[in-house]
Amino acid sequence: MEKLLSCRSNLKDVPESYILPSESRPGKEAPPCNMVPQIIQASQEFGHFQLVNHGIPNKLLDDVMQVVKGFFELPTEKENLYSKGLKQSCRLYTNINYASEGVHYWRDAPRQPCHPLEEHIQNWPHKPTLYRDVMGSFSVKLRELSLQIWDMICEGLGLEFGYFNDEHSSVQLLTINHYPPCLDASLTLGLPKHSDVNLITLLYRGEMHGLQIWKDEQWYLVEPIPNALVVNIGHMLQIVSNGKLKSGDHRVMTSKEVARTTIGSFIHPSVNCQIEPAKALVDEWNPPLYMPFQYKDFLSAYIADTHARLPPLDRYKLQ
């Protein structure tokens, strides 16, 4: 009588009688795909890419959408968080500076700092009941994923691993972009044409349509991929890479039929961080394209430049 496999602990090779014909074998596990060249190419050509198989559980992504939907169904919670103070860390606003903007955009947006989580979570909304647990877990996962992406970008650019794991990435803001149904979507935008000011942004949008990117002097609709994340390269990464990567322009359309909601994790440098092209990317054949500056000075100038419709990086260009 043949022994049970579970009783044959002395096996050193697969018995002959178990070996399938070559055409029927499942084969060995495929080697991991090297995503570094793809990430660098997409960051050079578009300033954006979509990320699948990122390791964040689908259950958590579903829970995130459920709690943010629940948040916007609670008028009292929204009223308590609403603030006109631009410097309030955890706030809900409808436009960045409503009083001074000539045209307003069709969006409500709670913003909350989330790193380190234990220092900020007590200031987050109390409701829905699971909001803090779900969004806290999500923000941690997004930051961990950002670290992995930076390591791949470092490898692709030739920077030492961990280059961005200091003041370059000490601030993480979580912003929920909520675009209610609009009476006439042909007259409005959820967000205008812009590039992100920060280092890198990870955006989860579920099945939401409406995101467009600007390339070759025209707009392209970014079709949603189930459970994918959109990664935006920000202005600071363009500067640190000495122009090798580009911050990508994008905008958000509105919809007459349905509300749309996205959740973005924005990784910023500290306000006192010195921003300049990485020295490893600069030599006599590749001179620096941007002058050094402190991030807080850039943020102040960015508001003025945006208001005047001036390209925000121009004042820092050396050539």
VOGU-3710 file (C-alpha; in Angstrom, 3 decimals, decimal comma):
1> mekllscrsn> 0,000/0,000/0,000  1,323/3,417/-0,980  2,278/5,650/1,921  0,462/8,932/2,450  2,517/11,871/1,239  2,219/13,524/4,633  3,961/10,495/6,151  6,910/10,516/3,749  9,144/13,082/5,450  12,358/11,493/4,129
11> lkdvpesyil> 11,755/12,447/0,487  14,636/14,269/-1,192  13,189/14,389/-4,716  9,746/14,194/-6,300  8,985/10,482/-6,969  8,957/9,560/-10,652  5,305/8,541/-10,547  4,286/12,064/-9,564  6,153/13,937/-12,297  3,863/15,269/-15,028
21> psesrpgkea> 4,749/15,330/-18,726  6,599/18,534/-19,580  3,641/20,005/-21,506  1,358/19,618/-18,465  3,597/21,012/-15,765  2,660/24,333/-14,116  6,253/25,521/-14,408  8,321/27,548/-11,993  7,168/30,812/-10,518  7,761/33,695/-12,890
31> ppcnmvpqii> 10,577/36,023/-11,877  9,437/39,362/-10,439  8,942/42,088/-13,022  11,512/44,875/-12,863  9,304/47,942/-12,666  12,123/50,478/-12,330  12,547/51,230/-16,071  8,760/51,519/-16,492  8,412/53,920/-13,565  11,287/56,103/-14,760
41> qasqefghfq> 9,982/56,177/-18,338  6,444/57,080/-17,276  7,774/59,743/-14,896  9,858/61,253/-17,693  7,188/61,188/-20,389  3,958/61,808/-18,468  4,679/62,710/-14,861  2,036/60,121/-13,886  1,495/56,373/-13,862  -1,036/53,890/-12,531
51> lvnhgipnkl> 0,059/51,235/-10,064  -1,557/47,798/-9,731  -0,585/44,850/-7,505  0,578/47,413/-4,951  -0,121/45,254/-1,909  -2,903/47,315/-0,320  -5,796/44,870/0,305  -8,942/45,352/-1,774  -10,971/45,084/1,436  -9,199/48,138/2,850
61> lddvmqvvkg> -9,771/50,070/-0,386  -13,495/49,233/-0,213  -13,652/50,274/3,439  -11,952/53,586/2,614  -14,588/54,454/0,047  -17,354/53,482/2,445  -16,146/55,689/5,306  -15,509/58,754/3,137  -18,951/58,335/1,590  -20,351/58,132/5,111
71> ffelpteken> -18,457/61,278/6,124  -20,105/63,353/3,420  -23,515/62,067/4,494  -23,024/63,591/7,978  -23,670/67,348/7,754  -22,819/68,042/11,405  -19,385/66,428/11,140  -18,666/68,487/8,033  -19,764/71,735/9,681  -17,523/71,063/12,698
81> lyskglkqsc> -14,493/70,531/10,467  -15,175/73,392/8,060  -12,669/76,197/8,478  -11,612/79,344/6,643  -8,208/79,299/8,309  -5,604/78,386/5,684  -3,060/77,316/8,320  -5,380/75,054/10,327  -3,847/71,593/10,037  -7,061/69,556/9,896
91> rlytninyas> -9,689/71,404/7,939  -12,486/71,133/5,392  -12,574/73,674/2,600  -14,329/74,128/-0,703  -11,591/76,186/-2,383  -8,083/76,921/-1,153  -8,746/80,641/-0,796  -12,387/81,244/-1,639  -12,356/85,001/-1,023  -9,497/85,802/-3,421
101> egvhywrdap> -10,228/83,337/-6,237  -11,888/84,758/-9,318  -13,357/81,414/-10,333  -14,279/78,669/-7,855  -13,944/74,935/-8,424  -16,600/72,292/-7,829  -15,006/70,448/-4,931  -15,192/69,934/-1,172  -11,993/68,683/0,439  -11,174/67,596/3,993
111> rqpchpleeh> -7,417/67,727/4,576  -5,637/66,102/7,486  -1,976/65,569/8,443  -1,194/61,916/9,096  2,511/61,408/9,829  3,391/60,469/12,469  -0,105/59,060/12,828  -0,195/59,069/16,627  0,460/62,823/16,701  -2,457/63,729/14,457
121> iqnwphkptl> -5,213/61,131/14,520  -6,888/62,611/17,616  -7,727/65,704/15,532  -9,425/63,716/12,763  -13,210/63,429/12,422  -14,920/61,188/15,006  -17,575/59,958/12,598  -18,317/57,693/10,863  -17,357/55,351/13,687  -14,642/53,520/11,737
131> yrdvmgsfsv> -13,231/56,646/10,082  -10,078/56,913/12,184  -9,292/53,191/12,116  -9,796/52,801/8,372  -8,179/56,045/7,240  -5,327/55,582/9,712  -4,519/52,140/8,310  -4,806/53,475/4,775  -2,475/56,422/5,380  0,192/54,127/6,858
141> klrelslqiw> -0,057/51,756/3,885  0,225/54,659/1,453  3,348/55,963/3,153  4,953/52,514/3,123  4,177/52,253/-0,576  5,661/55,701/-1,196  8,928/54,495/0,362  9,008/51,544/-2,025  8,388/53,810/-5,018  11,166/56,184/-3,911
151> dmiceglgle> 13,613/53,303/-3,670  12,780/52,319/-7,243  13,125/55,933/-8,370  16,488/56,142/-6,564  17,641/53,008/-8,363  16,496/54,383/-11,712  18,183/57,756/-11,204  21,361/56,406/-9,625  20,742/57,875/-6,165  21,541/56,096/-2,921
161> fgyfndehss> 18,637/54,164/-1,408  16,828/56,137/1,248  17,745/59,478/-0,324  14,226/60,802/0,266  13,736/59,286/3,725  14,608/62,452/5,612  13,306/66,019/5,558  12,290/65,513/1,934  9,375/63,342/3,079  8,658/64,320/6,678
171> vqlltinhyp> 5,130/65,634/6,009  2,203/63,539/4,774  -1,205/65,098/4,131  -4,301/63,076/3,322  -6,841/64,960/1,210  -10,290/63,680/0,266  -11,483/65,305/-2,932  -15,280/65,192/-3,140  -16,924/66,387/-6,361  -20,728/66,560/-5,922
181> pcldasltlg> -23,003/66,257/-8,971  -22,916/69,510/-10,941  -25,929/71,124/-12,616  -23,941/71,728/-15,803  -20,604/69,925/-16,013  -19,718/71,784/-19,228  -19,336/75,038/-17,245  -17,161/73,896/-14,329  -14,071/71,991/-13,276  -13,447/70,022/-10,109
191> lpkhsdvnli> -9,788/71,071/-10,234  -8,059/73,255/-12,844  -4,916/72,455/-14,788  -2,049/72,149/-12,301  0,912/70,071/-11,168  1,311/68,954/-7,568  3,716/71,121/-5,580  4,984/68,330/-3,347  7,349/65,401/-3,868  4,966/62,604/-4,844
201> tllyrgemhg> 1,221/61,948/-4,633  -0,595/58,611/-4,421  -4,248/58,876/-5,428  -6,983/56,288/-4,995  -10,092/56,988/-7,036  -11,925/53,664/-7,197  -13,985/53,520/-10,378  -14,080/57,312/-10,751  -13,746/58,838/-14,204  -12,885/62,480/-14,769
211> lqiwkdeqwy> -9,100/62,670/-14,304  -7,310/64,105/-17,332  -3,593/64,607/-17,991  -2,002/67,168/-20,299  0,465/65,883/-22,870  1,497/67,056/-26,327  -0,788/70,083/-26,085  -3,963/68,109/-25,505  -5,975/66,484/-22,732  -6,148/62,711/-22,284
221> lvepipnalv> -8,710/60,954/-20,097  -7,121/58,536/-17,621  -9,322/55,463/-17,626  -9,667/53,962/-14,139  -8,201/50,529/-13,484  -9,989/48,628/-10,678  -8,145/49,046/-7,348  -5,217/50,851/-8,980  -3,452/53,894/-7,556  -2,479/56,920/-9,622
231> vnighmlqiv> 1,008/58,239/-8,864  1,749/61,907/-9,614  5,275/63,266/-9,784  5,420/66,635/-7,995  7,425/69,794/-8,587  9,920/68,961/-5,833  10,830/65,624/-7,407  11,339/67,333/-10,760  13,828/69,690/-9,128  15,649/67,040/-7,067
241> sngklksgdh> 15,990/64,886/-10,206  17,449/67,929/-11,995  14,716/67,768/-14,605  15,125/64,061/-15,383  11,566/63,474/-14,098  8,686/65,832/-14,808  5,777/67,028/-12,738  2,686/66,279/-14,797  -0,162/68,700/-15,421  -3,630/67,343/-14,754
251> rvmtskevar> -7,192/68,448/-14,025  -10,506/66,951/-12,874  -13,808/67,102/-14,718  -17,188/67,237/-12,992  -20,260/65,088/-13,620  -23,947/65,935/-13,778  -25,063/62,427/-12,842  -22,892/61,215/-9,970  -20,713/62,393/-7,107  -17,038/61,489/-7,384
261> ttigsfihps> -14,588/61,031/-4,551  -10,829/60,440/-4,513  -8,322/60,122/-1,674  -4,825/61,487/-2,115  -1,691/61,049/-0,005  0,606/64,025/-0,555  4,212/63,640/0,605  5,858/67,009/1,298  9,271/68,107/2,510  9,476/69,912/5,839
271> vncqiepaka> 9,053/73,668/5,470  12,743/74,225/6,307  14,027/71,547/3,935  16,643/72,730/1,443  15,469/71,779/-2,040  18,023/71,505/-4,850  19,118/69,075/-7,565  20,707/65,978/-6,035  24,488/66,371/-6,132  24,872/62,850/-7,538
281> lvdewnpply> 22,975/64,001/-10,651  25,073/67,114/-11,252  28,492/67,377/-12,923  30,255/69,477/-15,559  28,228/67,827/-18,329  24,964/68,022/-16,375  24,928/71,377/-14,580  22,150/72,150/-12,088  18,982/73,427/-13,730  17,509/74,938/-10,556
291> mpfqykdfls> 18,823/77,123/-7,728  18,569/75,948/-4,099  15,716/77,229/-1,926  13,793/76,407/1,217  10,463/74,690/0,739  8,566/77,313/2,762  9,786/80,016/0,360  8,576/77,974/-2,594  5,117/77,571/-1,040  4,782/81,319/-0,496
301> ayiadtharl> 5,905/82,100/-4,033  3,702/79,340/-5,463  0,537/81,003/-4,189  1,558/84,326/-5,729  2,655/82,731/-9,009  -0,537/80,701/-9,293  -2,644/83,792/-8,694  -0,658/85,616/-11,413  -0,819/82,529/-13,692  2,965/82,264/-13,848
311> ppldryklq> 4,806/78,915/-14,178  5,858/78,196/-10,561  9,271/76,702/-11,414  10,456/79,519/-13,688  11,773/81,742/-10,902  14,117/78,932/-9,776  15,549/78,006/-13,173  19,248/78,650/-13,771  19,186/78,108/-17,528
//
